[in-house]
Amino acid sequence: MELIFAGLWLLSLFVFVLVIRNAIDGSKTSRKLDLLVQEIRLLRKEIKDNKHIIDKKV
């Protein structure tokens, strides 16, 4: 009986993980986060390359 309970518990946990994973992938959050990280990297590089302009204005 306990073995059946443990099996059902693991199965429900697996289904729960699949539902959560599908919801995250469906909302395209990871893709949006990747675009945001890429944009931040480009901005940091641009600021680093143009630091002398910022220093002259200050």
LUMKE-915026 format. One line per 5 residues: number of its first residue (from 1); for each residue x negated, y negated, z of N, C-alpha, C, CB. Coordinates in steps of 0.2 Angstrom, whole numbers, always signed. Glycine has a CB too. Example, Ala and Ser with C-alpha at 12.3 -4.5 7.8 and 13.67 -1.06 7.14 Angstrom:
<rs>
1> -66,+28,+39,-62,+22,+39,-66,+16,+39,-57,+22,+45 ~ -64,+11,+35,-68,+5,+36,-64,+0,+39,-70,+3,+29
</rs>
This chain:
<rs>
1> -4,+6,+0,+0,+0,+0,-4,-6,+0,+5,+0,+6 ~ -10,-6,+4,-14,-12,+4,-18,-13,-2,-19,-11,+10 ~ -19,-7,-6,-23,-8,-12,-18,-11,-17,-25,-1,-14 ~ -12,-10,-17,-7,-13,-22,-6,-20,-20,+0,-10,-21 ~ -6,-22,-14,-6,-29,-12,-12,-33,-14,-5,-30,-4
6> -18,-30,-13,-24,-33,-15,-24,-34,-23,-30,-29,-13 ~ -22,-29,-27,-22,-29,-34,-17,-35,-36,-20,-23,-37 ~ -11,-35,-33,-6,-41,-35,-9,-47,-33,+0,-39,-32 ~ -13,-48,-28,-16,-54,-26,-21,-57,-31,-19,-54,-19 ~ -25,-52,-33,-30,-54,-38,-27,-55,-44,-35,-48,-38
11> -22,-52,-46,-19,-53,-53,-16,-60,-52,-14,-48,-54 ~ -12,-62,-47,-9,-68,-46,-15,-74,-46,-5,-69,-40 ~ -20,-73,-43,-26,-78,-43,-28,-79,-50,-31,-75,-38 ~ -29,-73,-54,-32,-74,-61,-27,-78,-65,-33,-67,-64 ~ -20,-76,-64,-15,-80,-68,-15,-88,-66,-8,-77,-67
16> -16,-89,-60,-16,-96,-57,-22,-99,-61,-17,-96,-50 ~ -28,-96,-61,-34,-99,-64,-33,-100,-71,-40,-95,-63 ~ -30,-96,-75,-29,-97,-82,-24,-103,-83,-26,-90,-85 ~ -19,-103,-79,-14,-109,-80,-18,-116,-78,-8,-108,-75 ~ -22,-116,-73,-25,-122,-72,-30,-124,-77,-29,-122,-65
21> -34,-119,-80,-38,-120,-85,-35,-122,-92,-42,-114,-86 ~ -29,-119,-93,-26,-121,-99,-23,-128,-99,-20,-116,-100 ~ -21,-130,-93,-18,-137,-92,-24,-142,-92,-15,-138,-85 ~ -30,-141,-90,-35,-145,-91,-37,-146,-98,-41,-143,-86 ~ -38,-140,-102,-40,-140,-109,-34,-144,-113,-41,-133,-111
26> -28,-143,-111,-23,-146,-115,-22,-153,-114,-16,-143,-112 ~ -25,-156,-108,-24,-163,-107,-30,-167,-111,-24,-165,-100 ~ -35,-163,-113,-41,-166,-117,-45,-170,-112,-39,-170,-123 ~ -45,-169,-106,-49,-172,-101,-56,-172,-102,-47,-171,-94 ~ -58,-165,-103,-66,-164,-104,-68,-168,-110,-67,-157,-104
31> -64,-168,-116,-67,-171,-122,-67,-179,-120,-62,-170,-127 ~ -62,-182,-117,-62,-189,-115,-68,-190,-111,-56,-191,-112 ~ -70,-186,-106,-75,-187,-102,-82,-187,-105,-75,-182,-96 ~ -83,-182,-110,-89,-182,-114,-90,-188,-118,-88,-176,-119 ~ -84,-191,-121,-85,-197,-125,-87,-203,-120,-78,-199,-128
36> -84,-203,-114,-86,-208,-109,-93,-208,-107,-81,-208,-103 ~ -96,-202,-106,-103,-201,-104,-107,-203,-110,-104,-194,-102 ~ -105,-202,-116,-109,-204,-122,-109,-212,-123,-106,-201,-128 ~ -103,-215,-122,-103,-222,-122,-107,-225,-117,-96,-224,-121 ~ -107,-222,-111,-112,-225,-105,-119,-225,-107,-110,-221,-99
41> -121,-219,-110,-128,-218,-112,-130,-223,-117,-129,-211,-114 ~ -126,-224,-122,-127,-229,-127,-128,-236,-124,-122,-229,-132 ~ -123,-238,-119,-124,-245,-116,-130,-245,-112,-118,-246,-112 ~ -132,-240,-109,-138,-240,-105,-144,-241,-109,-139,-234,-100 ~ -144,-238,-115,-150,-239,-120,-150,-246,-122,-149,-233,-125
46> -144,-248,-124,-144,-255,-127,-146,-260,-122,-136,-257,-129 ~ -144,-259,-115,-146,-264,-110,-154,-263,-109,-143,-263,-104 ~ -156,-257,-110,-164,-256,-109,-167,-260,-114,-165,-249,-108 ~ -165,-259,-121,-168,-262,-126,-168,-269,-126,-165,-259,-133 ~ -163,-272,-124,-162,-280,-124,-163,-283,-117,-155,-281,-126
51> -167,-280,-113,-168,-282,-106,-171,-289,-106,-172,-278,-102 ~ -176,-290,-111,-179,-297,-112,-174,-302,-113,-185,-296,-117 ~ -169,-301,-117,-164,-306,-118,-160,-308,-112,-159,-304,-124 ~ -159,-303,-108,-155,-304,-101,-160,-308,-97,-153,-297,-98 ~ -166,-306,-96,-171,-310,-92,-172,-317,-94,-178,-307,-92
56> -172,-319,-100,-172,-326,-103,-166,-330,-101,-174,-326,-110 ~ -160,-327,-101,-154,-331,-100,-154,-332,-92,-148,-327,-102 ~ -156,-328,-88,-156,-329,-81,-161,-334,-79,-157,-322,-77
</rs>
